[in-house]
Amino acid sequence: MTLNCIKRISKNADRQQSTLQSDIDNLAMWSTKWKLLSNLDKCKVMTLGHPPDVSDYTMTQNDGKHISVQRSHLERDLGIMIDSELNFSEHIHLVSKKANGI
């Protein structure tokens, strides 16, 4: 299951207030409360747009330990490969390669 947690960071105040980190923490607390635990090895952050966000984000493991969330520049969502520039060239390449194999 893919869970998309999207937050728009539109001004520097959003970065300074750690708005996105707060939302990640709230999501982690909610999932723990309802026993819908996340596989933290599969949790990633992908920044869309410019300028690239260089903030680091953390999630809390079941034992209470904080771990850094991996950064990703290319992800598959609903069967479509998309990169941080909203470019579909990798998806097109994979689909073309599969079609040529057939």
HUSULFEN-V981719 format. One record per backbone hydrogen bond with DSSP energy under -1.0 kcal/mol. CO is the residue of the C=O (numbers start at 1). NH is the residue of the N-H. E is the energy in kcal/mol with one decimal. If there is no record, write none. Layout:
co = [CO	CO]
nh = [NH	NH]
e = [E	E]
This chain:
co = [11	12	13	14	18	19	20	21	22	23	24	25	26	27	28	29	30	31	32	38	39	45	57	59	61	65	67	70	73	75	77	80	82	83	84	87	88	89	90	91	92	93	94	95	96	97	98]
nh = [14	16	17	19	22	23	24	25	26	27	28	29	30	31	32	33	34	36	35	40	42	72	69	67	64	61	59	45	84	82	80	77	75	86	49	83	92	93	94	95	96	97	98	99	100	101	102]
e = [-1.2	-2.4	-2.3	-1.8	-2.5	-2.0	-2.4	-2.4	-2.4	-2.3	-2.3	-2.4	-2.4	-2.6	-2.0	-2.5	-2.2	-3.0	-1.2	-1.1	-2.0	-2.6	-3.3	-2.8	-2.0	-3.3	-2.4	-2.8	-1.7	-2.7	-1.7	-2.5	-2.5	-2.2	-1.3	-1.1	-2.6	-2.4	-2.4	-2.6	-2.6	-2.4	-2.2	-2.4	-2.6	-1.6	-1.1]
